[in-house]
Amino acid sequence: MDTSQFISKPLDNLVENTRFTWQTPSNIALVKYWGKSNPQIPKNASISFTLKNCHTITTIDFQKKEKTDRVVFDLLFEGEKKEEFKPKIADFFLRIQEYCPYILEYNMRINSENSFPHSSGIASSASGLSAIAMCLMSLEKQLNTNLSDAFVIKKASFLARLGSGSASRSIEGPLVVWGNHPLIKGSSDLFGVQFPFKLHSVFENYQDTILLVDKGEKQVSSTIGHNLMHNHPFAENRFKQANENLSKITTILQEGDQKAFVNLVESEALTLHAMMLTSNPYFILMKPNTLEIINKIWAYREANNSAICFTLDAGANVHVLYPESEKLAVVAFIEKELSLFCQNNQFINDHVGLGALKH
């Protein structure tokens, strides 16, 4: 894998002080990745819907300083200093220093805010780290005006991946593939690429309502969960299954086969959690209300000949996916029946978006 293309070239502009603001979204994987090797290389390819309403807005102020051997930054989250968030960002900067040596020449003041409540159980690492990556690439483009927009997007995804694997899929939309796969031209383990085929109309503007079942911190971090795949008895079969499912969903998304979509997406979600149930040590991230919601969705789909389905991240919250044509009916069903199983009846209506947006 050639990472040399991402090492910053000699810079032709001297920029003293500058500021950039980017809004980048969260995403929800349809085919999951669970298991990786260093540095953030997935064991199988994955594909995700980019979201719209669940996003992070990040501003970075860059102030020129004497070059040192360590990155200097302040971090504010929604206007307040968050020292507890700094170690993860510091690790990220350490990983990308080779590719962005100019960060050693600036004091950075990072100010981030989420459109969704913090600790709402929605992973903010994908949106948060992709926003930082876009701000860094805006600086790099100002320092090196020869960079193409396409390269800026590609390198931003590459950098974001080094902070959070799924962040590589939050730069573009509406569908992004991360991980090398024979059917996806240009796909790579190093960065995400847009789904290269024409999407069937039934999957355009797809809806995702996120049911906030459990707003607490996860009992087991994703990093620990991924590491448990190293000695997992079913790991190799799972990686093979995921890549086969990506082949299948590539056809489904073009042909508009909603029944096949429902079956594959739900199976992927349950397989992800099956890997957690069968690792050692084993763990359960679903809650009783997660299962109540799943059963309600199945009953509603049967009774209404609906294309509604669910997917799950590595947590208890449920993403309810459905076509735009069913929006009124499904939202009414969610408000009346499914919200009862959410903490404080909270849920977030979202839909597929197009990725990073400069402010």
For each residue, the residues with C-beta under 8 A, 3 or more apart:
1: 41 188 189 190
2: 5
3: 6 7 99 158 190
4: 7
5: 2
6: 3 99 155 158 159
7: 3 4 98 99
8: 11 99 100 101 102 140 144
9: 144
10:
11: 8 14 102 143 144
12: 143 144 145 146
13: 142 143 144 145
14: 11
15: 18 62 64 139 142 143
16: 63 64
17: 61 62 63 64
18: 15 61 62 139 142
19: 59 60 61 62
20: 59 60 62 134 135 138 139 358
21: 57 58 59 135 358 359
22: 57 58 131 134 135 138 356 357 358 359
23: 55 56 57 58 131 356 357 358 359
24: 55 56 58 127 130 131 134 170 171 355 356 357
25: 50 51 52 54 55 56 127 170 173 353 355 356
26: 51 54 55 56 116 122 123 124 126 127 170
27: 48 49 50 51 126 166 169 170 173 176
28: 48 49 51 208 311 313 319 321
29: 32 33 46 47 48 166 169 268 311 313
30: 47 48 49 249 264 265 268 311
31: 45 46 47 242 245 246 249 264 268
32: 29 46 242 268 269 271 272
33: 29 36 42 43 44 45 46 165 166 178 179 242
34: 43 225 226 229 238 272 275 314
35: 42 43 44 226 229 230 232 235 238 239
36: 33 40 41 42 43 165 226 229
37: 41 43
38: 41
39: 95 162
40: 36 161 162 165
41: 1 36 37 38 189 190
42: 33 35 36 45 46 165 178 179 189
43: 33 34 35 36 37 229 235 239
44: 33 35 179 238 239 240 242 243 246
45: 31 33 42 177 178 179 180 181 184 187 242 243 246
46: 29 31 32 33 42 169 177 178 179 242 246
47: 29 30 31 175 176 177 178 195 246 249
48: 27 28 29 30 166 169 175 176 178
49: 27 28 30 173 174 175 206 208 321 352
50: 25 27 169 170 172 173 174 175 176 352 353 354 355
51: 25 26 27 28 54 55 208 350 351 352 353
52: 25 55 350 351 352 353 354
53: 115 116 348 349 350 351 353
54: 25 26 51 114 115 116 122 127 210 348 350
55: 23 24 25 26 51 52 114 115 127 353
56: 23 24 25 26 112 113 114 115 124 127 128 130 131
57: 21 22 23 112 113 115 131 359
58: 21 22 23 24 110 111 112 128 131 132 134 135
59: 19 20 21 110 111 112 135 359
60: 19 20 108 109 110 111 132 135 136 139
61: 17 18 19 108 109 111
62: 15 17 18 19 20 106 107 108 139
63: 16 17 106 107 108 109
64: 15 16 17 105 106
65: 68 72 105 106 107
66: 105
67: 104 105
68: 65 72 104
69: 104
70: 104
71: 90 93 94 97 103 104 108
72: 65 68 106 107 108
73: 86 89 90 93 107 108 109 110
74: 81 107 108 109 110
75: 81 82 83 85 86 89 110 112
76: 79 80 81 82 109 110 111 112
77: 80 82 85 111 112 113 118
78: 112 113 114 118
79: 76 111 113
80: 76 77
81: 74 75 76
82: 75 76 77 85 86
83: 75 86
84: 87
85: 75 77 82 88 89
86: 73 75 82 83 89 90
87: 84 90 91
88: 85 91 92 125 163
89: 73 75 85 86 92 93 110 132 163
90: 71 73 86 87 93 94
91: 87 88 94 95 163
92: 88 89 95 96 129 132 162 163
93: 71 73 89 90 96 97 103
94: 71 90 91 97
95: 39 91 92 162 163
96: 92 93 99 100 103 136 159 162 163
97: 71 93 94 100 101 103 104
98: 7 101
99: 3 6 7 8 96 155 158 159
100: 8 96 97 103 136 140 159
101: 8 97 98 104
102: 8 11 105 106 139 140 143
103: 71 93 96 97 100 106 108 136
104: 67 68 69 70 71 97 101
105: 64 65 66 67 102
106: 62 63 64 65 72 102 103 139
107: 62 63 65 72 73 74
108: 60 61 62 63 71 72 73 74 103
109: 60 61 63 73 74 76
110: 58 59 60 73 74 75 76 89 132
111: 58 59 60 61 76 77 79
112: 56 57 58 59 75 76 77 78 128 131
113: 56 57 77 78 79
114: 54 55 56 78 117 118 124 127 128
115: 53 54 55 56 57
116: 26 53 54 120 122 124 348
117: 114 120 215
118: 77 78 114 124
119: 215 216 217
120: 116 117 212 215 346 348
121: 212 213 214 215 216 315 316 317
122: 26 54 116 210 212 317 348
123: 26 126 166 222 313 315
124: 26 56 114 116 118 127 128
125: 88 128 129 163 164 166 167
126: 26 27 123 129 130 160 164 166 167 169 170
127: 24 25 26 54 55 56 114 124 130 131 167 170
128: 56 58 112 114 124 125 131 132 164 167
129: 92 125 126 132 133 160 163 164 167
130: 24 56 126 127 133 134 156 157 160 167 168 170 171 356
131: 22 23 24 56 57 58 112 127 128 134 135 356
132: 58 60 89 92 110 128 129 135 136 160 163
133: 129 130 136 137 156 157 159 160 163 167 171
134: 20 22 24 58 130 131 137 138 156 171 356 358
135: 20 21 22 58 59 60 131 132 138 139
136: 60 96 100 103 132 133 139 140 156 159
137: 133 134 140 141 152 155 156 159
138: 20 22 134 135 141 142 152 358
139: 15 18 20 60 62 102 106 135 136 142 143
140: 8 100 102 136 137 143 144 147 152 155
141: 137 138 144 145 147 152
142: 13 15 18 138 139 145
143: 11 12 13 15 102 139 140
144: 8 9 11 12 13 140 141 147
145: 12 13 141 142
146: 12
147: 140 141 144 151 152
148: 151 152
149: 152 153
150: 153 154
151: 147 148 154 155
152: 137 138 140 141 147 148 149 155 156
153: 149 150 156 157 171 172 356
154: 150 151 157 158 191
155: 6 99 137 140 151 152 158 159 191
156: 130 133 134 136 137 152 153 159 160 171 356
157: 130 133 153 154 160 161 168 169 171 172 178 191 192
158: 3 6 99 154 155 161 162 168 190 191
159: 6 96 99 100 133 136 137 155 156 162 163
160: 126 129 130 132 133 156 157 163 164 167 168 170 171
161: 40 157 158 164 165 167 168 178 190 191 192
162: 39 40 92 95 96 158 159
163: 88 89 91 92 95 96 125 129 132 133 159 160 167
164: 125 126 128 129 160 161 167
165: 33 36 40 42 161 168 178
166: 27 29 33 48 123 125 126 169 170 178
167: 125 126 127 128 129 130 133 160 161 163 164 170
168: 130 157 158 160 161 165 171 176 178 191 192
169: 27 29 46 48 50 126 157 166 176 177 178 192
170: 24 25 26 27 50 126 127 130 160 166 167 176 355 356
171: 24 130 133 134 153 156 157 160 168 176 192 355 356
172: 50 153 157 176 192 193 194 354 355 356
173: 25 27 49 50 176 194 352 353 354 355
174: 49 50 195 199 204 206 352 353 354
175: 47 48 49 50 194 195 199 253 352
176: 27 47 48 50 168 169 170 171 172 173 192 193 194 195 355
177: 45 46 47 169 181 184 187 192 193 194 195 246
178: 33 42 45 46 47 48 157 161 165 166 168 169 187 189 191 192 193
179: 33 42 44 45 46 187 188 189
180: 45 187 188 189
181: 45 177 184 187 243 246 247
182:
183: 246 247 250
184: 45 177 181 187 193 195 196 246 250
185: 196
186: 193 196
187: 45 177 178 179 180 181 184 193
188: 1 179 180 191 193
189: 1 41 42 178 179 180
190: 1 3 41 158 161
191: 154 155 157 158 161 168 178 188
192: 157 161 168 169 171 172 176 177 178
193: 172 176 177 178 184 186 187 188 196
194: 172 173 175 176 177
195: 47 174 175 176 177 184 199 250 253
196: 184 185 186 193
197: 250 253 254
198: 254
199: 174 175 195 203 204 253 254
200: 203 204 253 254 255 256
201: 204 256
202: 256 258 307 323 325
203: 199 200 206 253 256 261 323
204: 174 199 200 201 324 352
205: 324 351 352
206: 49 174 203 321 322 323 324 351 352
207: 320 321 322 323 324 326 327 330 349 350 351 352
208: 28 49 51 319 320 321 350 351 352
209: 319 320 322 330 331 334 347 348 349 350
210: 54 122 317 318 319 320 347 348 350
211: 293 317 318 319 320 334 338 339 341 342 347
212: 120 121 122 215 317 342 343 344 346 347 348
213: 121 287 289 290 293 316 317 318 341 342 343
214: 121 287 289 315 316 317 343
215: 117 119 120 121 212 343 346
216: 119 121
217: 119
218: 221 222 285 314 315
219: 283 285
220: 224 225 276 283 285
221: 218 224 225
222: 123 218 225 226 314
223: 226 227
224: 220 221 227 228
225: 34 220 221 222 228 229 276 279 283 314
226: 34 35 36 222 223 229
227: 223 224 230
228: 224 225 231 232 276 279 280 281
229: 34 35 36 43 225 226 232 235 238 275 279
230: 35 227 235
231: 228 235 280
232: 35 228 229 235 238 275 278 279
233: 278
234: 237 238 275 278
235: 35 43 229 230 231 232 238 239 275
236: 239 240
237: 234 240 241
238: 34 35 44 229 232 234 235 241 242 271 275
239: 35 43 44 235 236 242 243
240: 44 236 237 243 244
241: 237 238 244 245 271
242: 31 32 33 44 45 46 238 239 245 246 268
243: 44 45 181 239 240 246 247
244: 240 241 247 248
245: 31 241 242 248 249 264 267 268
246: 31 44 45 46 47 177 181 183 184 242 243 249 250
247: 181 183 243 244 250 251
248: 244 245 251 252 260 264
249: 30 31 47 245 246 252 253 261 264 265
250: 183 184 195 197 246 247 253 254
251: 247 248 254 255 257
252: 248 249 255 256 257 260 261 264
253: 175 195 197 199 200 203 249 250 261
254: 197 198 199 200 250 251
255: 200 251 252
256: 200 201 202 203 252
257: 251 252 260 261
258: 202 261 262 307 323
259: 262 263 307
260: 248 252 257 263 264
261: 203 249 252 253 257 258 264 265 307 309
262: 258 259 265 266 301 307 308 309
263: 259 260 266 267
264: 30 31 245 248 249 252 260 261 267 268
265: 30 249 261 262 268 269 309 310 311 321
266: 262 263 269 270 309 310 311
267: 245 263 264 270 271
268: 29 30 31 32 242 245 264 265 271 272 311
269: 32 265 266 272 273 310 311 312
270: 266 267 273 274 312
271: 32 238 241 267 268 274 275
272: 32 34 268 269 275 276 312 314
273: 269 270 276 277 284 285 286 312
274: 270 271 277 278
275: 34 229 232 234 235 238 271 272 278 279
276: 220 225 228 272 273 279 282 283 284 285 314
277: 273 274 282 283 284
278: 232 233 234 274 275 282
279: 225 228 229 232 275 276 282 283
280: 228 231
281: 228
282: 276 277 278 279
283: 219 220 225 276 277 279
284: 273 276 277
285: 218 219 220 273 276 314 315 316
286: 273 290 291 312 316
287: 213 214 290 291 316
288: 291 292
289: 213 214 292 293 316 341 342
290: 213 286 287 293 294 312 316 317 318
291: 286 287 288 294 295
292: 288 289 295 296 341
293: 211 213 289 290 296 297 310 318 338 341
294: 290 291 297 298 310 318
295: 291 292 298 299
296: 292 293 299 300 337 338 341
297: 293 294 300 301 308 309 310 318 320 338
298: 294 295 301 302
299: 295 296 302 303
300: 296 297 303 304 306 308 333 337
301: 262 297 298 304 305 306 307 308 309
302: 298 299
303: 299 300
304: 300 301 308 329
305: 301
306: 300 301 322 326 329 330
307: 202 258 259 261 262 301 322 323 326
308: 262 297 300 301 304 320 321 322 326 330 333
309: 261 262 265 266 297 301 320 321 322
310: 265 266 269 293 294 297 318 319 320 321
311: 28 29 30 265 266 268 269 318 319 321
312: 269 270 272 273 286 290 315 317 318 319
313: 28 29 123 317 319
314: 34 218 222 225 272 276 285
315: 121 123 214 218 285 312
316: 121 213 214 285 286 287 289 290
317: 121 122 210 211 212 213 214 290 312 313
318: 210 211 213 290 293 294 297 310 311 312 338
319: 28 208 209 210 211 310 311 312 313
320: 207 208 209 210 211 297 308 309 310 330 334 338
321: 28 49 206 207 208 265 308 309 310 311
322: 206 207 209 306 307 308 309 326 327 330
323: 202 203 206 207 258 307 326 327
324: 204 205 206 207 327 351
325: 202
326: 207 306 307 308 322 323 329 330
327: 207 322 323 324 330 331
328: 331 332
329: 304 306 326 332 333
330: 207 209 306 308 320 322 326 327 333 334
331: 209 327 328 334 335 349
332: 328 329 335 336
333: 300 308 329 330 336 337 338
334: 209 211 320 330 331 337 338 339 347
335: 331 332 338 339
336: 332 333 339
337: 296 300 333 334 340
338: 211 293 296 297 318 320 333 334 335 341 342 347
339: 211 334 335 336 342 345 346 347
340: 337 345
341: 211 213 289 292 293 296 338
342: 211 212 213 289 338 339 345 346 347
343: 212 213 214 215 346
344: 212
345: 339 340 342
346: 120 212 215 339 342 343
347: 209 210 211 212 334 338 339 342
348: 53 54 116 120 122 209 210 212
349: 53 207 209 331
350: 51 52 53 54 207 208 209 210
351: 51 52 53 205 206 207 208 324
352: 49 50 51 52 173 174 175 204 205 206 207 208
353: 25 50 51 52 53 55 173 174
354: 50 52 172 173 174 357
355: 24 25 50 170 171 172 173 176
356: 22 23 24 25 130 131 134 153 156 170 171 172
357: 22 23 24 354
358: 20 21 22 23 134 138
359: 21 22 23 57 59
